[in-house]
Amino acid sequence: MSKVLLAMSGGVDSSVAAYLLKQSGHDLTGAMMKLYSDDDIPASHRQKGCCSVEDAEDARSVAHSLDIPFFVFNFTDTFAQQVMDRFADAYSRGQTPNPCIDCNRFMKFERFIRRAHEMECNHISTGHYARVEKDCTGRHLLKTGRDHTKDQSYVLYAMTQAQLSKTLLPLGELTKEEVREIAECQGFINAKKRDSQDICFAPDGDYAGFIARHTGNPMKKGHFINKEGHILGQHSGIIHYTIGQRKGLGISAPEPLFVLALDAQNNTVTLGASEDLYSKTLTANDINLIPFDKLDGQLKVTAKIRYSQPAQSATLWQLDDDTIKIEFDTPQRAITPGQAVVMYDGDVVVGGGSIMGC
């Protein structure tokens, strides 16, 4: 068995992952990543995000019960640069990013792996609901978790072959109910702890407030316009809006209006009807392909344009080394620049990229 460094969040999933790894005979060490300082979020919401002092104590309690070493790593510098800065920059450019993907990409499967190497660990592990397997050629594949209601393969699409080869995902074959049952049987303090649903550095959901604090640059007001470019009113800054949004526009109109586009260069927000939100095609860049290095020709896949969406039937082409095109069989609503598109072939993750536009 190998020497494993496990990322522990204080939640039930990583705690049960620790138990399963220990039971399998691995030489296990648990560690929590401290990702941000208290100054990064309002005082009234500091206990609502992940990686709080209470989370660290819960993780430490589980590690103690399993008799494994436990550490807290201060990764606030990398997190600020690779996650918070990217989040603020994308919103300021009129995009809607998913910081959980960047956190996995740059923190768990880059910085954390580097620390594991420094500690002479052979593998890292997390509590994600997904699976890593080898195909007949020895190439590593990322697959969906058996519990499709908890599957987290969408946020792991950027994993490389090197990262997949060093990663153990012990919860991939389990359901959430089975995980909680194991935690209760072991008497873990967090067996009934609720899952975190918030962005850790903006647990109040006020993304615009976070961006203003983080950058020190309050967004300028601008114009709402229609598809013809006619001014409909004034918006309060493009970071307050995302594609498909209806509420909070403050515009009176005979029919409901929705956000169709954000133009950071001209500081405009385009509004229109619900039917204007549908499109069959998209392009994406910053791509990562997993079962192969490059796609020649076209491939029938299913694809998701947001985490919670059921995968939709589509056709995939690779346009160049860093760009793909996807055409869906049926039009999709609110394809949003900055979000990730992730493609699947059955339960195998083909790869993904950052949506550029329709």
N, C-alpha and C positions, 0 to 999 in steps of 0.2 A: 504494500500500500504506500501511497505517496504522502509527502508533506504538503498540507493544504492550508492556505490562508483564506478564511471565510469572511466576507463582508457582512457584518451584523448591524441591523438598523434599530434593534430594540423591538421589532415586530415579531409576530408569530411565525411568519414564513422563514426568515433566516434562522430563527431559533430551532425550528424543526429540521431545517437543513443541517444545522450543527449536530443535532441528535443523530440523524441518519448517517452522517459522515463518521461520527465517532463510533457508532455501532458497526460500521463497515471496516473499522480498524485503521482509519487514516490517522496520521500524526497531525492533529488539528490545532490551529490557532485562530481565535476570533478577533476581529478588529472593526471598530466603527470609524468612519470618515467624518471628521468635523469639517463641514463644508462652508459655513458662513458664520459671521460674528453676530452678536446680539444687536449691534448697531445697524445691521442690514435690514431689519424688519421692525415694525412698530412694537413698542413694549407690550401693548395689549394683546398681541397675537403671537408672542414668542413661544407659547406652549402648543400652538396648533400645527406647526410644521413638523417635519421629521427631524431626527438628529438633535433633539432637545436634551437637556440634562436628564430628564426623566427617561427618555429613550435609552440613553447611555447606561443608566442604572438598571433598566430592564435587561439590556443586553449583558451587562456585567453579572447580573443575577443568574441568568441562564448559563453563561460560561462557567460560573462558580459551581452550579449544580452539576455540570458535565465534567468538571475538573479539567478545564482547558484554559490556557493563557488567554488574556484579553487585553487589547490595546486600543487607544484612541489616537488616530493619526490626524494631524492638523494639515488639511489640504485646502485651506481657505484661499490661498493665493491662486492655485490652479483653478479652483471652482469659480472665482471671480472673473478670471480671464476667459476661461473656456465655456462657461455656462451663463453667468449673469451678464457679462459684456455682450456675448453673442445674442442673448435674449433681447436686451435693450436695443442693440444695433438693428436687429431684424425688425422689431416693432417700429423703430424710427424710420425704416425704409419702406413701411407699408406692408410688411409681411406678418404672419402669425406663426411663430415658431413653437416647437414642442421641446422645452428644456429637458424633459426626462430623457429624450434620445441623446442629447448632448452630454448629459450627466453619465449615462451608460457608456457612451463612446469615449469620452475624454477622462472620466474619473474611474469608474469601476474597471473598464477593460483597457485602460492605458496607464494612468497613474498608479492605480491599485496593483496592477500586474507588475509594474516596475518595482514597487515596494516588496511584493512577494519575491521577486528575483533577488533583491538585496538581502532578503531574509532566508535565501536558499530554499524557498518553497517550490515544489514542482508544479503545483496547480493553485488556482484560486477557485472560489465557489461563491454563489449567491443564492438567494431564495426566489429566483425568477421561475415562473411557470412556463418552461420551454425545455427542449431536449437538444442535445448534441450527439450526433451519431456519425459514423464513417460510412461512405459508400464503398462499392466493390473496388474502387481504384485507390482507396485510402484517403480520399478527400473528405474533409469534415463538413457535415451538413448541419444547419440549424433547422429544427422542426418545431411545430406548434406543441404546446402543452396538451396533455390528454384531457384536461379540464378546459373545454373551449370557452367557458364563461370567465375563466381567469387567465387565459393564454396571454403571454407577454412577449411573444416573438416579434410583434410589431416594433417595439422599442429597442430591439436587439439587432435589427437588420444590418447595422454598420459593422458588425463583428467580422474581423479578418480570419483567415485560416490560422495564422499564428495564435490569435486570441482564442479561437474556438478549441484549438488543440490543448490549451492550458486551462480550460474552464470545465468545472463540474457543476451540473444543475440537478441536484437530487430530487427536486419537487416535480420534475417534468412528467412523471407517471402518476402523480397523485391529484386528487381533487382538494379543493379548499376545505371541504367538510372533513376529509380524512386527515388533513394537516392539523386542524383544530382538535380533532379527537386524539391525535398523538400528543399534542401539547398538553391537553388536559390530563391524559394518562401519566405524563411525566411531571405534572404539577408545576408547569412553567407559569411564572407570574403574569405573562402576557397572553395566555391561552385564549382569552376572550377579548383581547384588545382589538379595537376597530382598525380597519385599514386606513392609511392616510390617503386622502383623495386630492389634496391641495398641492400646488407648487410650493415647495418648502420655503423659498425666500419671499413668497407673496401669499401667505396662508389666508389672508383676508380677501383674496381675489381681486385686489385693486392693483392690476398690472400697471396702469398709467401712473399711479402714485409711486410704485416701486421705481419705475423708469425715471420719473422726475427726481426722486431722491438719489438714485444711483448715478445718473449722468449730471445732475445739477443743471439740466437744461429743460425748463418747462416748454411744452410744445406750443407752437403758435396756432392761433385760430385761423381758419380758412373757409373756403366755400364748399357747400354741398352743391353739386351740379347734377343734371340729368344726362342721359346718353348723348343728347344733342349739344351739351356744353352750356345750357342755360342755368343760371344761378337760382338755386331753390332756397338758400338760407345759409347760415353760418354754422360751421362745426367747431368743436372745442379742442381740436388737435387730433391728428390721424391715429395716434396711439390708443385712442378711446374706441376704435372701431375695428371690426373684422368682417370678412366677406360673409354674406348671408344674414348679418345682424338686422333686426327690425326694431327692437326696443331701444329707447334712450336716444332717438334721433332728434326729437323735438320739432319735427316738421309736419305741418298739417297738409293733408292731400286727400282727394276723393277716394283713392285706393291705397292700400298698404304699400309702403316703400321699404326697400331692402338695400343694404350696402352691396354694390356690384363690383366696385374697384376702389383701390386706394393709390393715389399718385403723390408720392412723397416729394418729388421734384417740384411739382406745381402746387403742392399742399391742398389738393382737392379730394373729396370723397364723392364718388359717383353713386347715385341712387336710381333704382328702377323697380320693375315689377318682379314678382316671384319667378315667373317663367323665364326671365332673363338670366337667372342664376344657373341654368342647366347647360352642360357641355359634355360632349362625348370624348374629347381628347385632352391630353395634357403633355407637357414636357417637364422633365426633371433633370437636375444636375447633381454634382457631388455624389455620384452613385457608388454603390457597392454591390457586387454580384458574388454569390456564395458558391453555388454548385459548379461554376465555371468562371474563367477569367474574362471571357468576352463572348457575347451572343452574336452568332452569325445568322442572318435571316430573321424570321419572326417566330414568336412563341406564344401559344395560347396559355394564359394564366388567369388567376383571379387576383384582384388588387383591392387594397384599402387605401382611401385617401384621408382617413383619420382613424384613431385608435379604436373607437367604439363602433365603427361601421362594419357590417358584415361584408366579407370579401365579394367583389363583383366580377363577373366574367369580362375578360378583356384580351387584347392582343398587344404584345410587347415587341418593340424594336429598339436596338441600340444604334444611336445616330453617330456617336463618336466615342472616344475613350471615356468621356465624363458626362454624357447626355443620353437619356432614353426618351422614347415617345410611347405613350400608351393610348390606345383607342378602346373605349368601353363599348360593350354590346348595346347598352342602354345609357341615355344621358344621366350624368351624375350632378347632384346639386351642390353648389358652393364649393367648387374646387379652389383651394385657397393657397396662394403662394406662401412659401415658408413652412407649410406643413409637410409631412413625409408621405410619400406613396410607397407602399410595400407590396411586393408581388409574391404570389404563392403558386406552387405546382402541387396540388393536393395538400399534404401537411408539411411540405418542404418550402422553406423560405428561399425564393429565387434571389431576392435582394431588394434594394430600395434606393430612394434618392429624395432630394429636396425639390418640391414642386416649384417650377418657375412661372407657370401660367398655363392657360388653356390654348 
